[in-house]
Amino acid sequence: MSHCLRPLTVAITLALACSAVQAKPAKPVAKPAEPAVSAEFELAHNLGAAGEERLQAIVDRFNKESGSALKLVRLEKGDKPAMLNLMRRYDMSDVLSQPKAFVPLHQMMAKAGQPLKFGELSGDLKAGVVDAKGKVVALPVLYSTPVLFYNKNAFRKAKLDPEQPPKTWFEMQGMLDKLQDAGYACPYTSSWPVWVHVDNVSAISGVPAATDKGQLTFNGLPQVKHLAMMATWSKANYFKLFGRRNEASAKFNEGECAMITTDSREHVDFRDAKGVELGVAPMPYHDDVYGGRQSSLADGASLWVGAGRTPVQYKQAAKFVNFMLSPEMQIEMVRVYGGLPMTSTARAAARSKLLQDGDKTLEIAYASLKGNGSKPAVRVANIDSVRLITNEEMEAVWEDKKPAKAALDTSVTRGNALLGAKPLLKKAQPF
């Protein structure tokens, strides 16, 4: 090659090289990663306005601390269950009648890859939330047991010792007479009449209202005597009934009634009751039953997991479960919402905190339960159709329209017939 062509060759080679570089596509500039968005999931409930406000505060706290997207929604009867469902005692028929709509809690936690940090579930809280193998199928979020609340100011007015509430129903009758003489038109009332006066009077008397297999048996002598006694109190205006749920609680809270039997968790609602210095005692018992006073029962609102959700949603739900089981939330559920702590560790911590404040309700509740608040597992108050019948029959007795024995026989006969037609309702839990 001649010397005159070499510069031209070099120039052409360089030109081709530059063209090749320009033809090669440039690497895309990496965009900054977008923050991961948590899958939205729902917590359904049917609480009243005050309960909804408290539950919303828990949801807001969880979302803030975990970066989750939990949304509170209303659960109406007949709705398809949400991802998480807060079911109260009176909602349990919905769970029992549609087991395929729910999944066991332990199964959901395993699929989510998050161990169930339950520790030792308090034996008192196992009713309806553990299966035959002892595995947890739902979270007993807000359980309580019936106790007797009384107004110490009313006792003083009636010349009664405010530090000596009645221990037995017989002793209570004499106090009601004095309270009436002191001007109280409502000496005694009760919320949740079937839960208190059937399930718990039966349990405390040592004659459970139902067997573990769901056979109703609450028409024995102790139950008949109790209902008949309540009928005489109703005639004498010692006892006033205001409704089938917790309507009576408002009457006590307003200072109208001197005594009330209702769930122990309601002490948080009675703290600022009008003109009431709050006293609390175990629910009275009948001292003529064999074996003396037995344990009361624990029950309440529990958290159930809806079926058919995505793995991502279940992981988020598992986070909420562990959030509710944290020691901080367990103590808050006791102090702010009045529920019984779920684990023995939380029980010790919450109990200590409460007693430092002079609040004896938790101590009274556990003394009443005696460590045996989950038996029997089947509750009359939890079965819609049977509870409806029993309420009607009890009211007929208290309105002097029917004898106690006939009313309870009718309740048991009709109730067992209904359960025979719908055997799923005989179970304590659906799985």
Salt bridges, closest charged atoms under 4 A:
GLU52 OE2 - HIS45 NE2 3.51
GLU52 OE1 - ARG74 NH1 3.66
GLU65 OE2 - ARG61 NE 3.04
ASP94 OD1 - LYS77 NZ 3.11
ASP131 OD2 - HIS106 NE2 3.89
GLU163 OE2 - LYS152 NZ 3.24
GLU256 OE1 - LYS251 NZ 3.86
ASP263 OD2 - ARG89 NH2 3.21
ASP269 OD1 - ARG54 NH2 3.09
ASP269 OD2 - ARG265 NH2 2.62
GLU277 OE1 - ARG156 NH1 2.84
ASP288 OD2 - LYS225 NZ 2.47
ASP299 OD2 - ARG379 NH1 3.22
GLU332 OE1 - ARG61 NH1 2.30
ASP357 OD2 - ARG335 NH1 2.81
ASP359 OD2 - HIS267 ND1 3.30
ASP359 OD2 - ARG271 NH2 3.84
ASP384 OD2 - LYS77 NZ 3.25
ASP384 OD1 - ARG387 NH2 2.93
GLU393 OE1 - LYS402 NZ 2.76
GLU395 OE2 - ARG244 NE 2.79
GLU399 OE1 - LYS401 NZ 3.14
ASP400 OD1 - LYS235 NZ 3.55
ASP409 OD1 - LYS405 NZ 3.24
